[in-house]
Amino acid sequence: MISPHRYPARRDKLKRLIKKKRVPAVLICDETNVRYLTGFSGDSTWLLIGPDFERLISDGRYTEQLSRECPEVEVAIRPVTQTLIDATAKLISAQRISAVGFEATALSYAAVSRLKSALKKEELVPISGLVEPLREVKDADEIAEIRSAIRAAEKGFDYLRASLTPGMTEQEASYTIETGMRRFGALGASFDTIIAVGPNAALPHARPGGTFCSDSPFILVDWGAKMGSGYVSDLTRMIITGSISSKFRRMYEIVKTAQEKAIEAIAPGVEARQIDRVARRSIEQAGVGSKFNHGLGHGFGLQVHESLRMSPQADHLLKPGMVVTVEPGVYFPGWGGIRIEDDVLVTKQGREVLSSVPKELEQAILSF
C-alpha cells in the first residue's frame, strides 16, 4: 500500500515545478500521472493543479471511488450532460488565470483543439516531462510494492514450470503464467506475456501463438505482474526442455556474463548509457555485438516502461531509489534468441538485485 501522506508531498513537488515553469496552472491528463499524484485508480479524470489550488475533474461513476482513494483532494463531478473538456474549460475559467499548461504527450491534437475552443481567453501551453521525472526515484512504499510485484511474478513462473507440458502451446503457457501470478496476489500481467519457442524467440517482442512448447528445446519467457496498487515487475528467463546445443550454451553464457557485468556497474552517479556500454562491449567482444539490437533496460514502476532508459543515447544519471531492468539479449533469425532480465534497485551503496529467479544454465533445464 502507498501511504496516504505520499500524495500531498508529490503534489507539492509538482507545484514547485509549476512555479519554475511560470504558468499559473497545469492540467494533468495522463492517467498514470493522475494516479501517482492523487492515488485515484480510475480513468476519464483530469487534475487541474496550480501553486495554490488542486482539483480533480471526473464524473458520477467515480464519486464514491474518489472519496475513498483521494479524500483530501477537492473534486468537481461533471453532470452527464457535460463533456470532460467542457467541464475542464469551465473550471479553468473559474480560476481566473491567464494560461494553463497541458501534458502535450497525453492529449490528442483534436482534444487540444476542442479545449482551446471551449476556453474563453486562457492560453494553452504545451508542457512535457513534468511529472515523469518525479516518478523516476521511488520512495519506500513504491519499492515495497515493486518487491511484491516481483514476488508474484516469480511465483507465477514457478507455477508455469510446474504446469508446462509438451502439448501446451505458447498461448496456453501465457495464460498459465498469468493464472499463477493471479493466484499469488497479482491483479494480472503487467504487459502481454511473451512466450517464444525456439525460432520465435528471435523476435524480442514475440506474440504467443500456436507453436507447441515441445517444438524446440528452449523457450524464452518475458513476463511481469501488476499489483492492485498499480506497481509492476518485468523479468525474462529461458526454459530449456531438450538437449543443449553448443551454440545455445555459448550464447547463453555470453548474455549472462554481459548482464552480470552491467549489474555490477550500477551505482549512484553513473550514466545510464555507461551501464549499457558495459553490457554491449561484453557482447561485442564475444563476437556477436550485431545481435544485441535493443537498449539494455528501462525504469519501471506504475508503468512497465517509464522515462528512464538505459541505452546508448540515455543521458540519465542513476540515483538511489531508481529501479531498472537489465536485459541484454542476442537474436538469430531462424534459430532463436536468448535474453536474461532482472529488476535492480539503485541504492546509496550501489545496487540490489530485487529478483531471484535462478539463471544458471543448469537451473534453466526443465524435463517434461
N, C-alpha and C positions, 0 to 999 in steps of 0.2 A: 504493500500500500504506500501511496505517496502522502506524506503528512500534509494536512490542510494548510499549514503555515507556509509551505513552499510556494504556493501560487501567488500570494501577495508580494512575496520577495521577488519573484520572477517578473511580475508586472512593474514593480518599482525599478528594476534594472532596465526594462524596456522604456519606461518613462524618462529615465536619464538619457537614453539614446535618442529619444524623440526630441528632447531639448537640444541636443547637439545637431540634429538634422534641421532644426529651426523651422519645423512645421507645427501648426497648432495641435494636430492630432493625426493618428494613423488608423486605418481600417484594416484589421486582421481578418482575412477571408480564408486562409489555408486552414483546413480542419485540424491538421496535426498541430499547427501553431496555436490555434484556439484552445485545444486540449492542453497543451503544455502550459499555457498561461493561466488557465482557469480550472482545469480538471473536468470540463464538460466533454463527454464522450459521444455526443450525438452529432448530427450533421445539420446543414442548412441554417447555420448560426454564425453570425459575424460578431467581432468585438471591435467597438469604437473606443479608442483609448487616447487620452491626452495627459499632459502633466498633472492636471487637476481633476480628471474625471475618467470613468470607465463604464461602459455599458454594453451588455450583450443584447443582440437583436435576434430574436427567434420567433417561433410560432407556438400555437396552443398545444401541439403534440408533446412539447418538451417542458411544459410549465412545471410539472412535478419533478421531472428529472433534474432540471436546472436548480430547483430549490434544494434537492438532495446533494448534488455534486458540487455546486459552487454557490452556497447560500450567501456568501459575503459580497457577491457581485450584483450590482443593480441590473435588472433585466427589463427589456422592452419587448413585450409579446405583441406581435402584429396580428391584426384580425385576418380572417381567411379571405377577405375582400381586398387585401393589400399585399403586394409583392414584397419580397425581401429588399429589392432595390429601392422601391418607393418608400418603404419604412426606414431604410437607412438614410435616404436623402432627407426625409423629414427630420430625422434625429440630428443629422449633421447641421441642418439649417437652424435647428433649435439651439445649438451650442453657440451660435453667433461667432463662428470662426471664418477666417478668410480662405483657408485652404485645408485640405486633408490629404495625407499620403495614403497610398493603397499598395498592397502587395502585387507588384507587376507580374510575378510568375504565377499568381493564384487566380487572377481574373482574366477572362477572355476579352478580346477586343470588343465583342458585342456587348458584354456585361458592362465594360467601362463606358461604352458609348451610351447605353441606357441610363447608367448612373449619372453621367455628365448632363444628359438631357433632363433628368429629374431634379437636379440641383438648381437652386435659384441663381447664385452667382459665385459659389465657392469653387475654388480651383482644385483640380485633382492632380496630385503629384505622384508619379510612379516611383516606388521605392522597392528595393530588393535586398535580401541578405541582412535583414534587421533582426529577426528572431532566431534564424538558423544558427548563427554563431553562439548565441546563448545556450542552445541545446547541445553544443559540442562537448562541453565539460559537464559530466554527470555528478549529481550530488549523491549522498549516501543512500537515499531512498531509491533513486534510479538504479544505482549499481546493484542494490539488493533485488530489485525487480528483474534486472537482466540476469542475475545469477539464477533466479527462479526459472526464467525462460530457458536458460541453458540446461538446467537440470531436467526440465520437462522434455526438452529435445533429446537429451541423452537417453532418457528412459524410453522415449519413442523409438529411438534407434535400436535399443536392446530388444524392444518388442518386435520390431521388424526382423531382426536377425533370428529371433526365436520362432517367427512365423513363416519365414521365407521357404518356399518350396520350388522345385524345378518348373512346375506348371504355372507358377504365378507370373503374370505379365508386369511390365514396368508400371502400367497404370494401376493395377491391383496393389502393387508394392507401395505406390504413393498413397493410396487410400489407407493401407495398413499402418504406415508410419504415422499418418495423421491421427488415425484412431488411437494409436498408442500414446501420442502426445496428449490427446484429449483425456484419455483415461488417467493420466498422471498430472492433471491440473491445467493444461493449456486450453485457451479459448479456441485455438485452431492453429493452422500453419501460418507462419509469418509471411510466406510467399508461396507460389506454386512449386511444390516439391519437385526436384529434378531426380529422376531415377533413370539412368542411362546405361544400358547394357552394351558392353563391347564397343563396336564401331560408333554407336550413338554417342558415346562419351567424348568423341572428337568435337562435339558441339558443346561449348561451355554452358549454353542455356538450353540444353535439350529438353524437349517436352516428352513426358512419359507416353508411351503408346502400347501397341500390342505385342512388342518383342518380348519373348519369354526370358525369364531370368537365367535359364539354363542354356540360352543360345550362345553364350560366350563365357569364358572363365572369369570375367571380372565385371563389376557393376560400380558405377560412380553414383554416390548418393549425396545430394546437396539439399539440406533441409533446415528448418528452424521452427521454433514455437512462438506463438503470440499469447501473452497472458491477458487476463481480464483488465489489468492496468494499462494495457496498450503496448507494453515493452516486449521486445522480440529478441531472438537469438538467430545465429546463422552459422552453420557448420557444414563441412564436407569430409566424407571418408570414402574409401574404397572397400568393397567387399569382394573377396576372392573366392570363387566357387569351384574352380578347377585347377589344373596344373599351372604352375607359374613359369612362364617363358623367361628366357634370359633377358629379352628386351624389356618385358614388364618389370622384372626385378631391378634392372639398371635404371629405368626411368623413374620408378617409384623412389629409389634411394636418392636420385638427383633432386626430385621435388621435395622430399622430406628434408634433405640436407639444406636446401635453399630456404625452406620455411624456418628451420631451426636457427639458421644464421640471422635471418631477418628478425625473428622474435628476440633473439639475444641483443640485437642492436637497438631495440625500442627503449627509449628513455626520455625524460622531460628535456625540452630544448633542442631535440634532434629534428631536423626537417623530415617531413613525411616522404619526400622524394628520395632522401638518403636511404630510408628503410627499403623502399622499392629497389633502389640501386643495388643494395646488398644482395637481395634475392636474385635480381636479374643478372648480376655479374656472375653469381654462382652457377646459374643455369647456362649462361653463355660460355663459361669456362669448361663446362661439361660437353659443349659442342651442340647444344640444342636450343640456343637462345631464340631463334626464329619461331620456335614452337610455343613460346610463352607470349601470348598475344593479348594480354589484358593487364590492367593495373593490379598491384599486389593486394590491395584491400581497401576498406572504406569504414567510416564510422557508422554506427547504428544506435538505435535507442527506441523511440516511438515509431520510427520507420526503419526498414531494413537497409536502406541506403540514405545516409544523411550527408550533410555538406562536406564533411571531412573526407578526403580521398588520400590514398597512398598510391601514387602513380609517378611516372617520370616528370609530369608537369606540376605536381602538387607543391604548393608553397606554404602549407601549414607547418607551424612548429608544434610538436607534440607537447601536451600539458597534462599534469596529473588530473585524473578524472575522465580523460578521454578513453573511449572503448572502441577498439578497431578489430576488423577481421584481418587475418594474414593468410592468404590463399593463393600461393603460386600454383601453376599448372602447366602441363605440356600436352599438346593435342596433335594427333596424326590422322588426317583424313583416311578413312578406310580401315584403320586399325583401332583407334580409340583415344582416350585421354585419361590423364591422371591428375587429380587435384586433391590437395590436403588443406583443410581450413580450420583454424581455431579462433576463438574470441579472446582478445587480450586487453587488459586494463593497464593504462599508463599510471604508474604510481610515483610518489616522490623519490623513491629509491631507484626505480627502473621500470619494471613491468611485472604483471601477474597474469599467467595464463588461466583464464576462467574455465575453459572447457577441459574435459578429462577423458574423452573417448580415446582408448588406446590407438596408436598409429604405427607401431612397429609392424613390419611386413607380415610376420608370422601371426600377429594378433588380428590381422585383417582376413585371415582364412576362415571360411565357413563351409563345413561339409553338410551337404543336403541330407 
